[in-house]
C-alpha cells in the first residue's frame, strides 16, 4: 500500500474507532483515550505497515490494546503473530 494511503486509512478509519471504543468502554475522556492509545505497544506495531495488523477490525485492535493494558503485552491473534 502506498504510504499516504496507509496513513489515511489509519487516521481516518481505524484509529478514531479504536479511540471511541477505549473512551466508551474504559470510561475515560476522548483526550485520555488518545493519549493511552498512542503511547501503547499496540499503536507502535499498528503504525508499522509491514506488520499487517492494520487488517484487523478496530474492535479486534481495541481488545488487543485492552490485553496490553491488563498484562503489559499485546495479545495478538495467532494469525497476526509478528515474526
N, CA, C and O atoms as CSV, one atom per row, in Angstrom:
chain,resi,resn,atom,element,x,y,z
A,1,UNK,N,N,0.852,-1.170,0.000
A,1,UNK,CA,C,0.000,0.000,0.000
A,1,UNK,C,C,0.899,1.235,0.000
A,1,UNK,O,O,1.942,1.254,0.654
A,2,UNK,N,N,0.499,2.231,-0.715
A,2,UNK,CA,C,1.245,3.480,-0.757
A,2,UNK,C,C,1.202,4.130,0.626
A,2,UNK,O,O,0.172,4.092,1.299
A,3,UNK,N,N,2.305,4.720,1.043
A,3,UNK,CA,C,2.435,5.278,2.386
A,3,UNK,C,C,1.325,6.263,2.736
A,3,UNK,O,O,0.755,6.184,3.824
A,4,UNK,N,N,1.011,7.185,1.836
A,4,UNK,CA,C,-0.049,8.159,2.116
A,4,UNK,C,C,-1.399,7.478,2.311
A,4,UNK,O,O,-2.181,7.874,3.176
A,5,UNK,N,N,-1.668,6.463,1.514
A,5,UNK,CA,C,-2.925,5.726,1.637
A,5,UNK,C,C,-2.987,4.981,2.967
A,5,UNK,O,O,-4.036,4.920,3.608
A,6,UNK,N,N,-1.861,4.421,3.369
A,6,UNK,CA,C,-1.799,3.689,4.631
A,6,UNK,C,C,-2.110,4.621,5.802
A,6,UNK,O,O,-2.939,4.291,6.651
A,7,UNK,N,N,-1.456,5.775,5.853
A,7,UNK,CA,C,-1.683,6.700,6.960
A,7,UNK,C,C,-3.087,7.297,6.918
A,7,UNK,O,O,-3.657,7.597,7.967
A,8,UNK,N,N,-3.650,7.473,5.736
A,8,UNK,CA,C,-5.034,7.931,5.632
A,8,UNK,C,C,-5.984,6.878,6.195
A,8,UNK,O,O,-6.929,7.209,6.911
A,9,UNK,N,N,-5.733,5.612,5.873
A,9,UNK,CA,C,-6.545,4.518,6.399
A,9,UNK,C,C,-6.499,4.508,7.916
A,9,UNK,O,O,-7.536,4.407,8.573
A,10,UNK,N,N,-5.293,4.612,8.476
A,10,UNK,CA,C,-5.160,4.619,9.930
A,10,UNK,C,C,-5.866,5.819,10.552
A,10,UNK,O,O,-6.683,5.667,11.461
A,11,UNK,N,N,-5.548,7.004,10.060
A,11,UNK,CA,C,-6.016,8.218,10.722
A,11,UNK,C,C,-7.490,8.532,10.489
A,11,UNK,O,O,-8.106,9.213,11.309
A,12,UNK,N,N,-8.064,8.055,9.403
A,12,UNK,CA,C,-9.467,8.363,9.104
A,12,UNK,C,C,-10.443,7.272,9.518
A,12,UNK,O,O,-11.596,7.561,9.838
A,13,UNK,N,N,-10.000,6.035,9.516
A,13,UNK,CA,C,-10.937,4.934,9.735
A,13,UNK,C,C,-10.627,4.069,10.942
A,13,UNK,O,O,-11.523,3.786,11.737
A,14,UNK,N,N,-9.404,3.649,11.098
A,14,UNK,CA,C,-9.083,2.663,12.136
A,14,UNK,C,C,-8.901,3.311,13.506
A,14,UNK,O,O,-9.595,2.955,14.458
A,15,UNK,N,N,-7.985,4.247,13.607
A,15,UNK,CA,C,-7.644,4.814,14.910
A,15,UNK,C,C,-8.821,5.548,15.563
A,15,UNK,O,O,-9.036,5.366,16.761
A,16,UNK,N,N,-9.588,6.361,14.844
A,16,UNK,CA,C,-10.718,7.022,15.513
A,16,UNK,C,C,-11.706,6.035,16.149
A,16,UNK,O,O,-12.246,6.300,17.222
A,17,UNK,N,N,-11.934,4.918,15.495
A,17,UNK,CA,C,-12.861,3.924,16.045
A,17,UNK,C,C,-12.259,3.266,17.290
A,17,UNK,O,O,-12.969,3.036,18.269
A,18,UNK,N,N,-10.965,2.964,17.261
A,18,UNK,CA,C,-10.305,2.388,18.446
A,18,UNK,C,C,-10.402,3.368,19.614
A,18,UNK,O,O,-10.717,2.970,20.736
A,19,UNK,N,N,-10.136,4.639,19.355
A,19,UNK,CA,C,-10.221,5.670,20.390
A,19,UNK,C,C,-11.641,5.731,20.956
A,19,UNK,O,O,-11.825,5.865,22.166
A,20,UNK,N,N,-12.626,5.634,20.092
A,20,UNK,CA,C,-14.016,5.631,20.545
A,20,UNK,C,C,-14.289,4.437,21.463
A,20,UNK,O,O,-14.901,4.596,22.519
A,21,UNK,N,N,-13.839,3.246,21.066
A,21,UNK,CA,C,-14.014,2.056,21.918
A,21,UNK,C,C,-13.352,2.254,23.275
A,21,UNK,O,O,-13.944,1.934,24.305
A,22,UNK,N,N,-12.135,2.777,23.285
A,22,UNK,CA,C,-11.424,2.992,24.551
A,22,UNK,C,C,-12.201,3.974,25.423
A,22,UNK,O,O,-12.439,3.707,26.601
A,23,UNK,N,N,-12.592,5.091,24.856
A,23,UNK,CA,C,-13.293,6.116,25.624
A,23,UNK,C,C,-14.590,5.582,26.228
A,23,UNK,O,O,-14.854,5.773,27.415
A,24,UNK,N,N,-15.384,4.923,25.417
A,24,UNK,CA,C,-16.674,4.418,25.889
A,24,UNK,C,C,-16.512,3.251,26.859
A,24,UNK,O,O,-17.090,3.263,27.947
A,25,UNK,N,N,-15.737,2.254,26.474
A,25,UNK,CA,C,-15.629,1.032,27.279
A,25,UNK,C,C,-14.789,1.194,28.532
A,25,UNK,O,O,-15.005,0.487,29.517
A,26,UNK,N,N,-13.835,2.112,28.512
A,26,UNK,CA,C,-12.973,2.312,29.675
A,26,UNK,C,C,-13.438,3.489,30.522
A,26,UNK,O,O,-12.904,3.730,31.605
A,27,UNK,N,N,-14.433,4.222,30.029
A,27,UNK,CA,C,-14.981,5.331,30.792
A,27,UNK,C,C,-14.005,6.482,30.985
A,27,UNK,O,O,-13.969,7.108,32.044
A,28,UNK,N,N,-13.213,6.755,29.951
A,28,UNK,CA,C,-12.260,7.864,30.015
A,28,UNK,C,C,-12.613,8.891,28.952
A,28,UNK,O,O,-13.359,8.612,28.014
A,29,UNK,N,N,-12.062,10.080,29.119
A,29,UNK,CA,C,-12.314,11.128,28.131
A,29,UNK,C,C,-11.688,10.742,26.792
A,29,UNK,O,O,-10.789,9.904,26.718
A,30,UNK,N,N,-12.188,11.372,25.755
A,30,UNK,CA,C,-11.642,11.144,24.421
A,30,UNK,C,C,-10.159,11.499,24.400
A,30,UNK,O,O,-9.357,10.783,23.799
A,31,UNK,N,N,-9.793,12.596,25.050
A,31,UNK,CA,C,-8.398,13.037,25.097
A,31,UNK,C,C,-7.519,12.011,25.808
A,31,UNK,O,O,-6.413,11.714,25.357
A,32,UNK,N,N,-8.019,11.465,26.930
A,32,UNK,CA,C,-7.254,10.446,27.661
A,32,UNK,C,C,-7.122,9.178,26.827
A,32,UNK,O,O,-6.067,8.544,26.828
A,33,UNK,N,N,-8.173,8.807,26.122
A,33,UNK,CA,C,-8.132,7.625,25.258
A,33,UNK,C,C,-7.072,7.793,24.175
A,33,UNK,O,O,-6.341,6.853,23.864
A,34,UNK,N,N,-6.990,8.984,23.606
A,34,UNK,CA,C,-5.967,9.260,22.588
A,34,UNK,C,C,-4.577,9.072,23.182
A,34,UNK,O,O,-3.734,8.389,22.600
A,35,UNK,N,N,-4.342,9.675,24.330
A,35,UNK,CA,C,-3.030,9.562,24.980
A,35,UNK,C,C,-2.687,8.112,25.288
A,35,UNK,O,O,-1.575,7.659,25.018
A,36,UNK,N,N,-3.641,7.389,25.853
A,36,UNK,CA,C,-3.399,5.988,26.220
A,36,UNK,C,C,-3.085,5.132,25.004
A,36,UNK,O,O,-2.184,4.294,25.044
A,37,UNK,N,N,-3.825,5.340,23.928
A,37,UNK,CA,C,-3.597,4.510,22.745
A,37,UNK,C,C,-2.269,4.836,22.077
A,37,UNK,O,O,-1.519,3.927,21.723
A,38,UNK,N,N,-1.966,6.117,21.899
A,38,UNK,CA,C,-0.749,6.490,21.182
A,38,UNK,C,C,0.533,6.143,21.929
A,38,UNK,O,O,1.598,6.087,21.314
A,39,UNK,N,N,0.460,5.911,23.227
A,39,UNK,CA,C,1.671,5.516,23.958
A,39,UNK,C,C,1.786,3.989,24.118
A,39,UNK,O,O,2.669,3.501,24.823
A,40,UNK,N,N,0.898,3.251,23.465
A,40,UNK,CA,C,0.873,1.793,23.620
A,40,UNK,C,C,1.752,1.065,22.599
A,40,UNK,O,O,2.082,1.590,21.535
A,41,UNK,N,N,2.108,-0.143,22.965
A,41,UNK,CA,C,2.830,-1.027,22.042
A,41,UNK,C,C,1.918,-1.419,20.880
A,41,UNK,O,O,2.383,-1.618,19.758
A,42,UNK,N,N,0.634,-1.528,21.152
A,42,UNK,CA,C,-0.328,-1.861,20.100
A,42,UNK,C,C,-0.256,-0.823,18.983
A,42,UNK,O,O,-0.201,-1.176,17.805
A,43,UNK,N,N,-0.256,0.448,19.352
A,43,UNK,CA,C,-0.142,1.502,18.348
A,43,UNK,C,C,1.207,1.433,17.633
A,43,UNK,O,O,1.278,1.601,16.416
A,44,UNK,N,N,2.257,1.190,18.382
A,44,UNK,CA,C,3.597,1.118,17.791
A,44,UNK,C,C,3.648,0.078,16.674
A,44,UNK,O,O,4.245,0.316,15.624
A,45,UNK,N,N,3.028,-1.064,16.901
A,45,UNK,CA,C,3.003,-2.112,15.880
A,45,UNK,C,C,2.044,-1.738,14.750
A,45,UNK,O,O,2.354,-1.949,13.577
A,46,UNK,N,N,0.887,-1.187,15.099
A,46,UNK,CA,C,-0.108,-0.806,14.092
A,46,UNK,C,C,0.451,0.197,13.095
A,46,UNK,O,O,0.161,0.102,11.903
A,47,UNK,N,N,1.244,1.153,13.555
A,47,UNK,CA,C,1.746,2.175,12.644
A,47,UNK,C,C,2.834,1.652,11.702
A,47,UNK,O,O,3.229,2.353,10.770
A,48,UNK,N,N,3.316,0.444,11.932
A,48,UNK,CA,C,4.285,-0.195,11.029
A,48,UNK,C,C,3.495,-0.983,9.988
A,48,UNK,O,O,2.985,-2.066,10.275
A,49,UNK,N,N,3.401,-0.443,8.802
A,49,UNK,CA,C,2.590,-1.070,7.755
A,49,UNK,C,C,2.980,-2.525,7.502
A,49,UNK,O,O,2.119,-3.360,7.224
A,50,UNK,N,N,4.267,-2.829,7.597
A,50,UNK,CA,C,4.731,-4.188,7.303
A,50,UNK,C,C,4.243,-5.213,8.324
A,50,UNK,O,O,4.308,-6.415,8.064
A,51,UNK,N,N,3.755,-4.759,9.486
A,51,UNK,CA,C,3.240,-5.695,10.497
A,51,UNK,C,C,1.942,-6.354,10.035
A,51,UNK,O,O,1.606,-7.453,10.474
A,52,UNK,N,N,1.221,-5.682,9.154
A,52,UNK,CA,C,-0.049,-6.156,8.595
A,52,UNK,C,C,-1.168,-6.280,9.618
A,52,UNK,O,O,-2.214,-6.849,9.306
A,53,UNK,N,N,-0.981,-5.765,10.834
A,53,UNK,CA,C,-2.065,-5.863,11.810
A,53,UNK,C,C,-3.179,-4.866,11.521
A,53,UNK,O,O,-4.252,-4.950,12.120
A,54,UNK,N,N,-2.942,-3.927,10.618
A,54,UNK,CA,C,-3.984,-2.967,10.248
A,54,UNK,C,C,-5.178,-3.650,9.583
A,54,UNK,O,O,-6.237,-3.040,9.434
A,55,UNK,N,N,-5.013,-4.907,9.184
A,55,UNK,CA,C,-6.153,-5.598,8.570
A,55,UNK,C,C,-7.159,-6.092,9.606
A,55,UNK,O,O,-8.265,-6.494,9.243
A,56,UNK,N,N,-6.797,-6.070,10.893
A,56,UNK,CA,C,-7.752,-6.441,11.938
A,56,UNK,C,C,-8.803,-5.345,12.081
A,56,UNK,O,O,-8.547,-4.182,11.772
A,57,UNK,N,N,-9.964,-5.723,12.543
A,57,UNK,CA,C,-11.016,-4.727,12.774
A,57,UNK,C,C,-10.600,-3.801,13.914
A,57,UNK,O,O,-9.740,-4.137,14.728
A,58,UNK,N,N,-11.226,-2.639,13.950
A,58,UNK,CA,C,-10.956,-1.698,15.034
A,58,UNK,C,C,-11.296,-2.323,16.384
A,58,UNK,O,O,-10.583,-2.102,17.363
A,59,UNK,N,N,-12.373,-3.098,16.446
A,59,UNK,CA,C,-12.734,-3.740,17.717
A,59,UNK,C,C,-11.684,-4.764,18.127
A,59,UNK,O,O,-11.320,-4.843,19.300
A,60,UNK,N,N,-11.203,-5.533,17.186
A,60,UNK,CA,C,-10.142,-6.508,17.488
A,60,UNK,C,C,-8.906,-5.781,18.001
A,60,UNK,O,O,-8.297,-6.216,18.979
A,61,UNK,N,N,-8.529,-4.689,17.360
A,61,UNK,CA,C,-7.371,-3.914,17.808
A,61,UNK,C,C,-7.610,-3.317,19.189
A,61,UNK,O,O,-6.678,-3.211,19.987
A,62,UNK,N,N,-8.841,-2.927,19.477
A,62,UNK,CA,C,-9.173,-2.459,20.835
A,62,UNK,C,C,-8.939,-3.581,21.845
A,62,UNK,O,O,-8.341,-3.343,22.894
A,63,UNK,N,N,-9.397,-4.793,21.553
A,63,UNK,CA,C,-9.216,-5.894,22.508
A,63,UNK,C,C,-7.738,-6.245,22.681
A,63,UNK,O,O,-7.323,-6.655,23.765
A,64,UNK,N,N,-6.953,-6.089,21.632
A,64,UNK,CA,C,-5.506,-6.297,21.733
A,64,UNK,C,C,-4.906,-5.231,22.656
A,64,UNK,O,O,-4.095,-5.540,23.529
A,65,UNK,N,N,-5.315,-3.973,22.451
A,65,UNK,CA,C,-4.865,-2.881,23.317
A,65,UNK,C,C,-5.272,-3.146,24.762
A,65,UNK,O,O,-4.475,-2.957,25.681
A,66,UNK,N,N,-6.513,-3.584,24.960
A,66,UNK,CA,C,-7.032,-3.868,26.305
A,66,UNK,C,C,-6.190,-4.937,26.985
A,66,UNK,O,O,-5.864,-4.808,28.165
A,67,UNK,N,N,-5.833,-5.992,26.259
A,67,UNK,CA,C,-4.995,-7.039,26.848
A,67,UNK,C,C,-3.628,-6.487,27.232
A,67,UNK,O,O,-3.043,-6.893,28.236
A,68,UNK,N,N,-3.128,-5.563,26.426
A,68,UNK,CA,C,-1.839,-4.928,26.755
A,68,UNK,C,C,-1.948,-4.149,28.060
A,68,UNK,O,O,-1.026,-4.178,28.875
A,69,UNK,N,N,-3.057,-3.457,28.268
A,69,UNK,CA,C,-3.242,-2.689,29.498
A,69,UNK,C,C,-3.297,-3.599,30.718
A,69,UNK,O,O,-2.846,-3.224,31.800
A,70,UNK,N,N,-3.847,-4.784,30.542
A,70,UNK,CA,C,-4.003,-5.727,31.656
A,70,UNK,C,C,-2.736,-6.532,31.942
A,70,UNK,O,O,-2.457,-6.871,33.092
A,71,UNK,N,N,-1.971,-6.838,30.890
A,71,UNK,CA,C,-0.826,-7.745,31.066
A,71,UNK,C,C,0.529,-7.110,30.786
A,71,UNK,O,O,1.566,-7.663,31.152
A,72,UNK,N,N,0.521,-5.960,30.142
A,72,UNK,CA,C,1.772,-5.312,29.772
A,72,UNK,C,C,2.241,-5.651,28.366
A,72,UNK,O,O,3.195,-5.052,27.868
A,73,UNK,N,N,1.585,-6.598,27.728
A,73,UNK,CA,C,1.934,-7.000,26.361
A,73,UNK,C,C,0.663,-7.194,25.542
A,73,UNK,O,O,-0.320,-7.739,26.045
A,74,UNK,N,N,0.675,-6.755,24.286
A,74,UNK,CA,C,-0.487,-7.016,23.428
A,74,UNK,C,C,-0.658,-8.523,23.207
A,74,UNK,O,O,0.322,-9.257,23.087
A,75,UNK,N,N,-1.888,-8.961,23.157
A,75,UNK,CA,C,-2.189,-10.379,22.911
A,75,UNK,C,C,-2.667,-10.495,21.459
A,75,UNK,O,O,-3.857,-10.372,21.170
A,76,UNK,N,N,-1.720,-10.732,20.563
A,76,UNK,CA,C,-2.026,-10.791,19.140
A,76,UNK,C,C,-2.700,-12.117,18.782
A,76,UNK,O,O,-2.276,-13.174,19.248
A,77,UNK,N,N,-3.741,-12.063,17.961
A,77,UNK,CA,C,-4.332,-13.310,17.464
A,77,UNK,C,C,-3.275,-14.107,16.727
A,77,UNK,O,O,-2.353,-13.531,16.150
A,78,UNK,N,N,-3.396,-15.401,16.739
A,78,UNK,CA,C,-2.387,-16.267,16.131
A,78,UNK,C,C,-2.095,-15.893,14.695
A,78,UNK,O,O,-0.934,-15.899,14.287
A,79,UNK,N,N,-3.121,-15.566,13.909
A,79,UNK,CA,C,-2.905,-15.225,12.509
A,79,UNK,C,C,-2.173,-13.905,12.345
A,79,UNK,O,O,-1.669,-13.607,11.262
A,80,UNK,N,N,-2.107,-13.105,13.416
A,80,UNK,CA,C,-1.438,-11.817,13.331
A,80,UNK,C,C,-0.091,-11.798,14.029
A,80,UNK,O,O,0.460,-10.731,14.301
A,81,UNK,N,N,0.434,-12.969,14.316
A,81,UNK,CA,C,1.725,-13.022,15.009
A,81,UNK,C,C,2.797,-12.351,14.166
A,81,UNK,O,O,2.888,-12.559,12.956
A,82,UNK,N,N,3.594,-11.554,14.827
A,82,UNK,CA,C,4.664,-10.830,14.154
A,82,UNK,C,C,5.945,-11.615,14.316
A,82,UNK,O,O,6.387,-11.898,15.429
A,83,UNK,N,N,6.527,-11.960,13.192
A,83,UNK,CA,C,7.747,-12.768,13.239
A,83,UNK,C,C,8.965,-11.903,13.412
A,83,UNK,O,O,10.083,-12.415,13.473
